[in-house]
Amino acid sequence: MAIAQYKIGEKVATRDAYGDALLELGERHTDIVCLDADLAKSTKSILFGKKFPDRFRYVGISEADMVSMAAGLARCGKVPFASSFASFVVNRALDQMRISVAYSQTNVKIVGSHGGIVTGEDGPTGQEIMDIAIMKNMPNFNVLVPADYYETVACTNAMYYNAGPFYMRTCREKTPILYESVPDFKLGEANVLQEGKDAAIIACGSLVGQAMKAASILKSQNISVSVLNCASIKPFDSKSVEKECSKGIVVSAEDGVIGGLGSSIAEIIAEKRIDCKLFRVGLNSTFAESGKAPDLLAKYEMDANAIVERVKKGLGEKK
């Protein structure tokens, strides 16, 4: 199974990349097993299940059991990938992830699909907005939020080749291809997608595409901004973030509550005593609602236009 080929700008869902990458890994490594909480067609783990039915199990609508089973399999020498909707696995299986995976540092890989308000019509019960904030604060967990198809492939590979607990968020909504091929991804390293001198946009996941669009709009207005893609939420690339914050104006952008990526950046600014104004794009103590992804991003001021306005506001206050 070859990883699909796409051109920059084409739109593909990151959940599709997870399915393709897991299948390719499964062909090379027989210690990989896959569990899914009755949603394999949506999470795309079904691709692995069809090819390797003896290494795949549906556990039913029981995320807590799925995580416990994954922990047991890991203790027997397997490398389990357990997937479900992010809103279900993070909230329903939090205690199992805390005790059976995090506390015991068990080699379990958890993938939460349909993350963020870009899940759209599923509404607030299906739009997981707290997972990044929750999981980055879970001891011993690595947290990945890839931005496009190719980066998701890289992150899926990183989960297998690095021991320990992992959580990765994927999305149903199609997002633009940002990389020409699978990038050389390393845990704890952010990636500068565009250089700029006036301000910086630091984003993760589905909002990296919005950040790049915002940078293009700003460029047309003679404003030069850098775009830093932070797929590795934990471990976090403090040095790269500190460098971007030295520009004095930073806008963080994440599809969820601002207590995830935005708070990590705020902590660096405070701890390093950097003279920098931070504007956090995301949900501030509110749920969204059912609707089309572009409409929701616009309403809750999380799209490219909202990012542009935050940058311009920061530059205006700086004068």
Beta strands, then each sheet from edge to edge (+ up, - down):
strand 1: 11-13
strand 2: 32-36
strand 3: 56-58
strand 4: 79-85
strand 5: 109-113
strand 6: 142-144
strand 7: 166-169
strand 8: 174-176
strand 9: 191-194
strand 10: 199-203
strand 11: 225-229
strand 12: 232-234
strand 13: 249-257
strand 14: 277-283
sheet 1: 1+ 8-
sheet 2: 3+ 2+ 4+ 5+ 7+ 6+ 12-
sheet 3: 9+ 11- 10- 13- 14-
end
